[in-house]
Structures are given as C-alpha cells and as structure tokens.
Amino acid sequence: MNLRVKCMTASLCLVVALPVLPQEKPIQAGTARFGDPTATARKYQGFLYGVVKTIDAQGMVLEKTKAGIDQTFRFQAKTKFIRDEKPSSREELKVGDQVYVDAREDKKTGEFHAKKVVSGIVVPVD
C-alpha cells in the first residue's frame, strides 16, 4: 500500500508540474515561414486597395476593395500618380492594375477624391 501511495503521489506531482515545464513558443508572424505582413505595404496601411475596373479622365472604379463593393474615386488636378516608386501619370494606369489609393471623402456629396494613386511593384519597408 505504501508503494501505491508513492506512485499516486508521483503521478500527481508530474501532472501538476507539466504546465510549469518550458513550452515551445508559438510561431510569430515575423518569422521566415510566414513573413512579416506589415512589411509588405506598411507605408500604405491607411490607403484603400483595389483593382482598377474602369478608368477615364475624371476618375476610376475599383473592384475587390476591402468594402467588397465597387468604389468610385474622382481625380483632381492635385492627384499624384506613382508607379514602381516613381512619379507617373494617369495615362499609365490601365484596367486590371492593382492600386493603393489615398483618398478623402467629400462631406457634402459623399464622393471619394483620390489624393495619391500608387501602382506597380510596392517595395517593402525594412
């Protein structure tokens, strides 16, 4: 009986001590396996992302946006276009381009006005 008590005590101590033993750390998003999701476009986090559906001189319509619906953006004379990290023009944008848009909403009309449109290869921030 004494042996039985000792075995039960040892088993109980082992069960209680298991959570205290060092555990393997969970894989963090910044590891090589998963990459760092914020590094891809950290400087564009406040921008809206989408794929150009239609484009003309006055504006463009983006599909596949975060909202899940097509969104229209109007161009202004001050709108800046950037392609591959270099200044560009509206004429270089075409249907199917993936773009990041820095936009402001007109409080009166509810339209979005594009301040900056970024397309091409987005260089990660180190």
DAVENZI-V968235 format. One record per pair of residues at least 24 apart in sequence whose C-alpha atoms are under 7 Angstrom apart, sorted by the first residue. I is the first residue (numbers start at 1). GAP is how many residues later the second one is. D is the distance in whole Angstrom. If there is no record, write none. Layout:
I,GAP,D
I,GAP,D
//
This chain:
39,85,5
39,86,6
39,87,7
40,84,5
40,85,7
41,81,7
41,83,6
42,83,7
44,56,7
47,53,6
47,54,5
47,55,5
48,52,5
48,53,5
48,54,6
49,50,6
49,51,5
49,52,6
50,48,6
50,49,6
50,50,7
51,45,6
51,46,6
51,47,4
51,48,6
52,43,5
52,44,5
52,45,5
52,46,6
53,42,5
53,43,6
54,41,6
55,40,7
72,40,7
73,39,5
73,40,5
73,41,6
74,38,6
74,39,5
74,40,6
75,38,6
75,39,6
78,37,7
79,35,6
79,36,5
79,37,6
80,35,6
80,36,5
80,37,6
81,35,6
81,36,5
81,37,6
82,35,6
82,36,5
82,37,6
83,35,6
83,36,5
83,37,5
84,35,7
84,36,5
84,37,5
84,38,7
//
